[in-house]
Amino acid sequence: MKKIILTSLLIAGVFIIGNAQDMGTDYKTAVGVKFYPGALTIKSFIQPNKALEGLAYFYADGFRATGLYEIHRDIEGVQGLKWYVGPGAHVGVWNQSWQNKYPDRNPAVAIGIDGVLGLDYKISGAPINVSLDWQPSFTFVGYNYFEGGWGGLGIRYTF
């Protein structure tokens, strides 16, 4: 977790130094961290209401990379607040710890599909974006299972 936080702070520092900021309630791209289970995140709008988000999760049993396509809609009456929904996919690898806990499962790779439902808020006057979402997933290569506990709080630097 310390590595994730330090890496995120380093990335944010580079962008703070090198990029002028839009301090309004919209943003084009944001980089930061997401808490649970712990991920680096980058989100970029490809259209005013459509974004791509990449997540690199690091956890005790391995690594997982997830890509999401998000459709955003404004929430009336709250400037900078949007809700979003969309599909995605993931690929992960398990480490020896996971293989020792579950010797009957495929130890190499996990591939599956994801969904996401959440809230996204860009703080006016600051280069900060905060999100809260739920990201259910179904893994169908490696070991078949549904996971309803992914998602969490994201904090990102916008530019």
C-alpha positions in Angstrom: 0.0 0.0 0.0 2.9 2.4 0.7 4.2 1.8 -2.8 0.9 2.7 -4.3 0.6 5.9 -2.3 4.2 6.9 -3.0 3.9 6.2 -6.7 0.6 8.2 -6.8 2.1 11.1 -5.1 5.1 11.1 -7.4 2.8 11.0 -10.5 0.7 13.8 -9.1 3.8 15.9 -8.4 5.0 15.5 -11.9 1.6 16.6 -13.3 1.3 19.5 -10.8 4.6 20.9 -11.9 4.1 20.3 -15.6 0.5 21.2 -16.3 -1.7 24.2 -16.1 -5.0 23.5 -14.3 -8.6 24.0 -15.1 -10.1 24.8 -11.8 -13.7 24.5 -12.9 -16.0 21.5 -12.4 -15.0 19.6 -15.5 -11.8 17.8 -16.3 -10.3 15.8 -19.3 -8.0 13.4 -17.5 -7.3 12.4 -13.9 -4.7 10.2 -12.2 -4.7 8.9 -8.7 -5.5 6.1 -6.3 -8.6 4.0 -5.6 -9.0 2.4 -2.2 -10.2 -1.2 -2.1 -8.4 -3.3 -2.6 -5.9 -0.6 -3.6 -5.3 0.5 -7.2 -3.6 3.1 -9.4 -6.2 4.8 -11.6 -6.3 6.9 -14.7 -9.5 8.2 -16.2 -9.8 10.1 -19.4 -12.9 11.5 -21.1 -13.1 10.6 -24.8 -16.3 12.6 -25.3 -18.0 15.1 -22.9 -20.1 12.3 -21.3 -18.0 9.2 -22.0 -14.7 8.1 -20.3 -12.2 5.3 -20.2 -10.8 4.3 -16.9 -7.8 2.0 -16.3 -7.1 0.4 -13.0 -4.0 -1.4 -11.8 -4.8 -3.3 -8.6 -2.2 -4.6 -6.2 -3.3 -6.9 -3.4 -2.0 -9.8 -1.3 -2.9 -12.5 -3.7 -1.6 -11.0 -7.0 -2.2 -8.3 -9.6 -5.3 -7.3 -11.7 -5.6 -4.8 -14.5 -9.1 -3.5 -15.3 -10.4 -1.3 -18.2 -13.8 0.4 -17.9 -16.0 2.3 -20.4 -18.1 4.8 -18.4 -21.1 6.8 -19.5 -21.5 9.9 -17.3 -24.6 12.0 -16.6 -25.0 15.2 -14.6 -26.9 15.2 -11.3 -29.2 18.3 -11.4 -28.6 20.9 -8.7 -25.0 19.9 -7.8 -22.4 21.4 -9.9 -19.5 19.0 -10.7 -21.4 15.9 -9.5 -22.2 13.1 -12.0 -23.3 9.5 -11.9 -21.9 6.9 -14.2 -22.4 3.4 -15.4 -20.6 1.1 -17.8 -19.0 -2.2 -18.8 -15.4 -3.4 -18.6 -13.0 -6.3 -18.5 -10.1 -7.5 -16.4 -7.1 -9.7 -16.5 -5.2 -10.8 -13.4 -2.4 -13.1 -12.2 -2.2 -15.0 -8.9 0.9 -15.3 -6.8 2.2 -18.3 -4.8 0.2 -17.2 -1.7 -3.1 -17.6 -3.6 -2.0 -20.9 -5.1 -1.2 -22.3 -1.7 -4.6 -21.3 -0.3 -6.5 -22.7 -3.4 -4.4 -25.6 -4.9 -7.4 -26.9 -6.9 -7.8 -23.7 -8.9 -5.9 -22.6 -12.0 -2.8 -20.8 -10.7 -1.9 -18.7 -13.7 -4.4 -16.2 -14.9 -7.9 -14.7 -14.3 -9.9 -13.1 -17.1 -13.4 -11.7 -16.8 -15.9 -9.0 -17.3 -16.8 -6.1 -15.1 -19.5 -3.5 -14.6 -19.4 -0.2 -12.8 -21.9 2.1 -11.1 -20.8 5.2 -9.3 -20.6 8.9 -8.5 -18.0 11.3 -9.7 -17.3 14.7 -8.2 -14.9 17.4 -9.5 -14.1 19.9 -6.8 -14.5 23.4 -8.1 -11.5 25.6 -7.6 -9.1 22.6 -7.0 -7.5 20.1 -9.3 -9.1 17.2 -7.4 -11.7 14.6 -8.4 -13.3 12.2 -6.0 -15.4 9.1 -7.0 -17.3 6.4 -5.2 -18.4 3.3 -7.1 -19.3 -0.4 -7.1 -17.6 -2.6 -9.5 -19.0 -6.2 -9.7 -17.2 -8.7 -11.8 -17.4 -12.2 -13.1 -14.2 -14.2 -13.8 -14.6 -17.0 -16.3 -11.0 -17.9 -17.2 -8.8 -19.3 -14.5 -11.5 -19.9 -12.0 -15.3 -19.2 -12.4 -16.7 -16.9 -9.8 -18.7 -13.7 -9.2 -17.1 -10.9 -7.1 -19.5 -8.3 -5.7 -17.0 -6.6 -3.4 -14.9 -4.5 -5.8 -15.2 -0.8 -6.0 -14.3 2.0 -3.6 -13.2 5.5 -3.1 -11.1 7.1 -5.8 -9.0 10.3 -5.3 -7.4 11.8 -8.4 -5.4 14.8 -9.6 -7.1 16.4 -12.7 -5.6 18.1 -15.7 
